[in-house]
Amino acid sequence: MAEDIPYDKNFALTPGKVDEPMPGVRRILCNNPSPFTFKGTISYIVGRGKVAIIDPGPDDPAHNAALLDAVRGETVTHIFVTHTHRDHSPGVPAIKKATGATVLAEGPHRPARPLHVGDGPRLESSNDTDFKPDRALADGEVVQGSGWTIEAITTPGHTANHMAYAFREAGIVFAGDHVMAWSTPVVSPPDGSMGDYMASLQKLAKRSEQVYFPGHGDAVRNAPRFVAAYILHRKAREASILNRLAKGETDIPDLVGSIYANLDPRLVKAAGMSVLAHLEDLVARGEAATNGPPSIQGRYRLA
């Protein structure tokens, strides 16, 4: 498949160092690089004086210290969390203890659907099941601070509780892992849902913000066009799955081998889960079929 997303894999931020990519927004990179996190998780600081932190990151003492040092002499009033993967939310308790800030998110971690017998183990980078916000935010809810206004945008898909945040005064969106300049996110059942993910992309496509700051990698520029490319990419992946199913019944390892070219061996499992997410969506829509609920071990055919 031809490359259809204008990826930007240039990102030179040094872990632990604060930079200010635009007025009112600071960011700090955690030193937790991996095939899933790129150079590492980014924590954002919004405002000056009385500030909000978005995604404290993993429970990493060095990153916690760097984040607290960056806001020394300021008051952290709010902590926003985009979602409850272990590279985004486990740093919350340490930052809350040090600052007394109110923790806001869509809600605690939960699967996107009921669990099935035969569901495989979750991805290694997965779930912070201990996280609980002080207050759950509803879609469209607005939180105001000192010189900043944050609008909550529910964007389920990567996780069921994924939430993006629009910084209204700056005209930007903190996109978490939903939209990233360097890659597409993994959508891994049962915690993620491709149907939800596509609906959330369509929701973002209707917004006017031109710049997104993601949980990993550099800013997404010309965001509406980038989101449109994401949608086309997923539809092309779906078409590839249907084309292979048109040749006869098959399984997920075969689909991964036929769809993904030159795949990093460390990402084979994630690719299989992403294909499963597409298959769950296709089965739900009546375009593909399998025996019993869709599973990673299942065999699939056209409906």
DOPAPA-936914 format. One record per residue (C-alpha): residue in three letters; chain; x, y, z. Coordinates in Angstrom, 1 decimal, padded with zeros to 4 digits. Example, Ala and Ser with C-alpha at 12.3 -4.5 7.8 and 13.67 -1.06 7.14 Angstrom:
SITE   res   chain        x        y        z
SITE   ALA       A    012.3   -004.5    007.8
SITE   SER       A    013.7   -001.1    007.1
END
This chain:
SITE   res   chain        x        y        z
SITE   MET       A    000.0    000.0    000.0
SITE   ALA       A    001.4    003.4   -000.9
SITE   GLU       A    002.1    005.8    002.0
SITE   ASP       A   -001.0    007.9    002.4
SITE   ILE       A   -000.3    009.9    005.6
SITE   PRO       A    002.2    012.8    005.6
SITE   TYR       A    004.1    011.5    008.7
SITE   ASP       A    006.6    013.7    010.5
SITE   LYS       A    009.2    011.5    012.3
SITE   ASN       A    011.5    014.4    013.2
SITE   PHE       A    011.4    015.2    016.9
SITE   ALA       A    014.5    016.4    018.7
SITE   LEU       A    013.1    017.2    022.2
SITE   THR       A    015.6    016.2    024.9
SITE   PRO       A    014.0    014.2    027.8
SITE   GLY       A    013.5    016.2    030.9
SITE   LYS       A    014.1    019.6    029.2
SITE   VAL       A    011.2    022.1    029.0
SITE   ASP       A    010.4    023.8    025.7
SITE   GLU       A    007.6    026.2    024.7
SITE   PRO       A    006.3    025.3    021.2
SITE   MET       A    003.8    028.2    021.4
SITE   PRO       A    002.9    030.9    024.0
SITE   GLY       A    001.0    029.3    026.9
SITE   VAL       A    002.1    025.8    026.1
SITE   ARG       A    005.1    024.1    027.6
SITE   ARG       A    006.1    020.4    027.1
SITE   ILE       A    008.4    017.9    028.7
SITE   LEU       A    009.4    014.5    027.2
SITE   CYS       A    009.7    011.4    029.4
SITE   ASN       A    012.6    009.1    028.6
SITE   ASN       A    010.5    006.1    027.8
SITE   PRO       A    011.1    005.5    024.1
SITE   SER       A    009.6    002.3    022.5
SITE   PRO       A    007.9    001.2    019.3
SITE   PHE       A    004.6    002.3    020.8
SITE   THR       A    005.7    005.6    022.4
SITE   PHE       A    008.2    006.8    019.7
SITE   LYS       A    010.7    009.1    021.6
SITE   GLY       A    008.6    009.0    024.8
SITE   THR       A    005.5    010.4    026.4
SITE   ILE       A    005.0    014.1    026.4
SITE   SER       A    003.5    016.0    029.3
SITE   TYR       A    002.1    019.5    028.7
SITE   ILE       A    001.8    022.5    030.9
SITE   VAL       A   -000.9    025.1    030.0
SITE   GLY       A   -000.8    028.7    031.1
SITE   ARG       A    001.4    030.6    033.5
SITE   GLY       A    001.2    031.2    037.2
SITE   LYS       A   -001.9    029.0    037.8
SITE   VAL       A   -001.4    026.2    035.4
SITE   ALA       A   -002.9    022.9    034.2
SITE   ILE       A   -000.9    019.7    033.4
SITE   ILE       A   -002.0    017.4    030.7
SITE   ASP       A   -000.9    013.7    031.0
SITE   PRO       A    001.7    013.4    033.8
SITE   GLY       A    003.0    010.3    032.0
SITE   PRO       A    004.3    007.0    033.5
SITE   ASP       A    005.3    006.6    037.1
SITE   ASP       A    008.8    007.7    036.4
SITE   PRO       A    010.6    009.5    039.3
SITE   ALA       A    012.9    011.4    036.9
SITE   HIS       A    010.0    012.6    034.8
SITE   ASN       A    007.9    013.5    037.9
SITE   ALA       A    010.8    015.6    039.2
SITE   ALA       A    011.3    017.4    035.8
SITE   LEU       A    007.6    018.2    035.6
SITE   LEU       A    007.5    019.5    039.1
SITE   ASP       A    010.7    021.5    038.6
SITE   ALA       A    009.1    023.1    035.5
SITE   VAL       A    006.2    024.5    037.5
SITE   ARG       A    008.3    025.5    040.5
SITE   GLY       A    006.9    028.8    041.9
SITE   GLU       A    003.6    028.2    040.1
SITE   THR       A    000.3    026.7    041.2
SITE   VAL       A   -001.0    023.6    039.5
SITE   THR       A   -004.8    023.8    039.7
SITE   HIS       A   -005.8    021.0    037.3
SITE   ILE       A   -004.4    017.7    036.0
SITE   PHE       A   -006.1    016.5    032.7
SITE   VAL       A   -005.6    012.9    031.5
SITE   THR       A   -006.3    011.9    027.9
SITE   HIS       A   -006.5    008.1    028.7
SITE   THR       A   -005.4    005.4    031.0
SITE   HIS       A   -002.5    003.6    029.3
SITE   ARG       A    000.5    003.1    031.5
SITE   ASP       A    002.6    005.6    029.7
SITE   HIS       A    000.1    008.5    030.3
SITE   SER       A   -001.7    008.3    033.7
SITE   PRO       A    000.4    006.5    036.4
SITE   GLY       A    002.3    009.6    037.1
SITE   VAL       A   -000.9    011.3    038.4
SITE   PRO       A   -000.6    010.3    042.1
SITE   ALA       A    002.9    011.7    042.5
SITE   ILE       A    002.0    015.0    040.8
SITE   LYS       A   -001.4    015.3    042.7
SITE   LYS       A    000.4    014.6    046.0
SITE   ALA       A    002.9    017.4    045.3
SITE   THR       A    000.4    020.0    044.0
SITE   GLY       A   -003.1    019.2    045.3
SITE   ALA       A   -004.5    019.7    041.8
SITE   THR       A   -007.9    018.4    040.8
SITE   VAL       A   -007.6    015.4    038.4
SITE   LEU       A   -010.0    015.4    035.5
SITE   ALA       A   -010.6    012.7    032.8
SITE   GLU       A   -013.4    011.0    031.0
SITE   GLY       A   -013.4    008.3    033.6
SITE   PRO       A   -011.5    005.2    034.9
SITE   HIS       A   -010.2    002.5    032.6
SITE   ARG       A   -012.8    000.2    031.1
SITE   PRO       A   -013.0   -002.2    028.1
SITE   ALA       A   -014.7   -000.9    025.0
SITE   ARG       A   -017.0   -004.0    024.9
SITE   PRO       A   -017.8   -007.0    027.2
SITE   LEU       A   -014.9   -009.5    027.5
SITE   HIS       A   -015.1   -012.7    025.6
SITE   VAL       A   -013.8   -016.1    026.4
SITE   GLY       A   -010.6   -016.4    024.3
SITE   ASP       A   -009.7   -012.7    024.5
SITE   GLY       A   -005.9   -012.6    024.4
SITE   PRO       A   -003.7   -010.8    026.9
SITE   ARG       A   -003.6   -007.0    026.5
SITE   LEU       A   -000.6   -005.2    025.0
SITE   GLU       A    002.3   -004.7    027.3
SITE   SER       A    002.0   -000.9    027.3
SITE   SER       A   -001.6   -001.2    028.3
SITE   ASN       A   -003.8   -000.4    031.2
SITE   ASP       A   -003.7    001.7    034.3
SITE   THR       A   -006.7    000.1    036.1
SITE   ASP       A   -005.9    002.0    039.4
SITE   PHE       A   -006.6    005.4    037.9
SITE   LYS       A   -009.7    007.3    039.1
SITE   PRO       A   -010.3    011.0    038.4
SITE   ASP       A   -011.5    013.4    041.0
SITE   ARG       A   -014.1    014.4    038.5
SITE   ALA       A   -015.3    012.8    035.3
SITE   LEU       A   -015.8    015.1    032.3
SITE   ALA       A   -018.6    015.0    029.8
SITE   ASP       A   -018.2    015.6    026.1
SITE   GLY       A   -018.1    019.4    025.5
SITE   GLU       A   -017.7    020.3    029.1
SITE   VAL       A   -015.6    023.4    029.6
SITE   VAL       A   -013.0    024.0    032.4
SITE   GLN       A   -011.7    027.4    033.0
SITE   GLY       A   -008.4    028.4    034.7
SITE   SER       A   -006.2    031.5    034.9
SITE   GLY       A   -006.0    032.7    031.3
SITE   TRP       A   -007.0    029.4    029.8
SITE   THR       A   -010.1    027.5    028.8
SITE   ILE       A   -010.1    023.8    028.1
SITE   GLU       A   -013.0    022.0    026.3
SITE   ALA       A   -013.3    018.2    026.8
SITE   ILE       A   -013.8    016.2    023.6
SITE   THR       A   -014.6    012.5    024.0
SITE   THR       A   -012.7    010.5    021.4
SITE   PRO       A   -013.1    006.8    022.2
SITE   GLY       A   -011.3    004.3    020.1
SITE   HIS       A   -007.7    003.9    021.2
SITE   THR       A   -009.2    003.3    024.6
SITE   ALA       A   -012.9    003.5    025.6
SITE   ASN       A   -012.1    006.5    027.9
SITE   HIS       A   -009.9    008.5    025.5
SITE   MET       A   -010.4    012.2    025.7
SITE   ALA       A   -008.8    015.1    023.7
SITE   TYR       A   -008.7    018.7    025.0
SITE   ALA       A   -009.2    021.9    023.0
SITE   PHE       A   -007.2    024.9    024.4
SITE   ARG       A   -009.7    027.5    023.2
SITE   GLU       A   -007.5    030.6    023.6
SITE   ALA       A   -004.7    029.1    021.5
SITE   GLY       A   -007.0    027.3    019.0
SITE   ILE       A   -005.3    024.0    019.4
SITE   VAL       A   -006.2    020.4    020.5
SITE   PHE       A   -004.2    018.2    022.8
SITE   ALA       A   -004.9    014.9    021.0
SITE   GLY       A   -003.4    012.3    023.3
SITE   ASP       A   -002.8    009.1    021.2
SITE   HIS       A   -005.8    009.6    018.9
SITE   VAL       A   -003.9    011.6    016.3
SITE   MET       A   -000.1    011.7    016.1
SITE   ALA       A    002.2    013.1    013.5
SITE   TRP       A    004.7    010.2    013.6
SITE   SER       A    002.3    007.2    013.3
SITE   THR       A   -001.2    005.8    013.6
SITE   PRO       A   -002.2    004.6    017.1
SITE   VAL       A   -002.8    000.9    017.9
SITE   VAL       A   -006.5    000.1    018.3
SITE   SER       A   -006.5   -003.1    020.4
SITE   PRO       A   -009.6   -004.9    021.5
SITE   PRO       A   -011.1   -005.3    024.0
SITE   ASP       A   -009.9   -001.9    025.3
SITE   GLY       A   -010.0   -000.2    021.9
SITE   SER       A   -012.7   -000.2    019.3
SITE   MET       A   -012.2    000.5    015.6
SITE   GLY       A   -015.9    001.6    015.1
SITE   ASP       A   -015.5    004.1    018.0
SITE   TYR       A   -012.1    005.2    016.6
SITE   MET       A   -013.5    005.9    013.2
SITE   ALA       A   -016.4    007.8    014.6
SITE   SER       A   -014.1    009.9    016.7
SITE   LEU       A   -011.9    010.7    013.7
SITE   GLN       A   -015.0    011.9    011.9
SITE   LYS       A   -015.9    014.0    014.9
SITE   LEU       A   -012.5    015.7    014.9
SITE   ALA       A   -012.6    016.2    011.1
SITE   LYS       A   -015.5    018.6    011.7
SITE   ARG       A   -013.5    020.8    014.0
SITE   SER       A   -011.6    024.0    013.0
SITE   GLU       A   -008.3    023.7    015.0
SITE   GLN       A   -005.3    023.5    012.7
SITE   VAL       A   -002.7    022.3    015.2
SITE   TYR       A   -002.8    019.2    017.4
SITE   PHE       A   -000.3    018.5    020.2
SITE   PRO       A   -000.1    014.7    020.6
SITE   GLY       A    001.0    012.4    023.4
SITE   HIS       A    004.0    011.3    021.4
SITE   GLY       A    006.0    013.1    018.7
SITE   ASP       A    005.9    016.6    017.3
SITE   ALA       A    002.8    018.7    016.6
SITE   VAL       A    000.3    017.8    013.9
SITE   ARG       A    000.1    020.7    011.4
SITE   ASN       A   -002.9    021.3    009.1
SITE   ALA       A   -004.8    018.9    011.4
SITE   PRO       A   -008.1    018.7    009.4
SITE   ARG       A   -006.2    017.5    006.3
SITE   PHE       A   -004.1    015.1    008.4
SITE   VAL       A   -007.2    013.6    010.1
SITE   ALA       A   -008.8    013.1    006.6
SITE   ALA       A   -005.6    011.2    005.6
SITE   TYR       A   -006.0    009.1    008.8
SITE   ILE       A   -009.5    008.2    007.8
SITE   LEU       A   -008.5    007.3    004.2
SITE   HIS       A   -005.7    005.2    005.6
SITE   ARG       A   -008.0    003.2    007.8
SITE   LYS       A   -010.6    002.7    005.0
SITE   ALA       A   -007.8    001.4    002.8
SITE   ARG       A   -006.7   -001.0    005.5
SITE   GLU       A   -010.3   -002.2    005.7
SITE   ALA       A   -010.5   -002.6    002.0
SITE   SER       A   -007.3   -004.7    002.0
SITE   ILE       A   -008.8   -007.0    004.6
SITE   LEU       A   -012.0   -007.4    002.5
SITE   ASN       A   -010.0   -008.1   -000.6
SITE   ARG       A   -008.1   -010.8    001.1
SITE   LEU       A   -011.3   -012.3    002.6
SITE   ALA       A   -012.8   -012.3   -001.0
SITE   LYS       A   -010.1   -015.0   -001.8
SITE   GLY       A   -011.4   -017.3    000.9
SITE   GLU       A   -011.5   -017.9    004.6
SITE   THR       A   -008.4   -017.0    006.5
SITE   ASP       A   -006.9   -016.0    009.9
SITE   ILE       A   -005.3   -013.0    011.5
SITE   PRO       A   -001.6   -014.0    011.0
SITE   ASP       A   -002.3   -014.5    007.3
SITE   LEU       A   -004.0   -011.1    007.1
SITE   VAL       A   -001.1   -009.4    008.9
SITE   GLY       A    001.4   -011.0    006.5
SITE   SER       A   -000.6   -010.0    003.4
SITE   ILE       A   -001.4   -006.4    004.5
SITE   TYR       A    001.7   -005.1    006.3
SITE   ALA       A    004.9   -004.8    004.3
SITE   ASN       A    008.3   -004.7    006.1
SITE   LEU       A    006.7   -004.8    009.6
SITE   ASP       A    009.0   -004.4    012.6
SITE   PRO       A    008.9   -007.8    014.3
SITE   ARG       A    008.2   -006.0    017.6
SITE   LEU       A    004.9   -004.7    016.2
SITE   VAL       A    003.5   -008.0    014.8
SITE   LYS       A    001.3   -008.6    017.9
SITE   ALA       A    000.0   -005.0    017.8
SITE   ALA       A   -000.7   -005.3    014.0
SITE   GLY       A   -002.7   -008.5    014.8
SITE   MET       A   -004.7   -006.6    017.4
SITE   SER       A   -005.3   -003.8    015.0
SITE   VAL       A   -006.6   -006.3    012.3
SITE   LEU       A   -008.8   -007.8    015.0
SITE   ALA       A   -010.2   -004.4    015.7
SITE   HIS       A   -011.1   -003.9    012.0
SITE   LEU       A   -012.6   -007.4    011.8
SITE   GLU       A   -014.8   -006.7    014.9
SITE   ASP       A   -016.1   -003.7    013.2
SITE   LEU       A   -016.6   -005.5    009.9
SITE   VAL       A   -018.5   -008.3    011.6
SITE   ALA       A   -020.6   -005.8    013.5
SITE   ARG       A   -021.5   -004.2    010.2
SITE   GLY       A   -022.3   -007.5    008.6
SITE   GLU       A   -019.5   -007.4    006.0
SITE   ALA       A   -017.4   -010.2    007.5
SITE   ALA       A   -018.3   -013.4    009.4
SITE   THR       A   -016.6   -015.7    011.9
SITE   ASN       A   -017.8   -018.5    014.3
SITE   GLY       A   -018.7   -017.1    017.7
SITE   PRO       A   -017.5   -013.6    018.8
SITE   PRO       A   -014.5   -012.3    016.9
SITE   SER       A   -011.2   -013.3    018.5
SITE   ILE       A   -007.5   -013.2    017.7
SITE   GLN       A   -007.6   -017.0    017.1
SITE   GLY       A   -010.7   -016.9    014.9
SITE   ARG       A   -011.0   -017.6    011.2
SITE   TYR       A   -012.8   -015.1    009.0
SITE   ARG       A   -014.7   -015.0    005.7
SITE   LEU       A   -016.9   -012.6    003.8
SITE   ALA       A   -020.4   -012.4    005.2
END
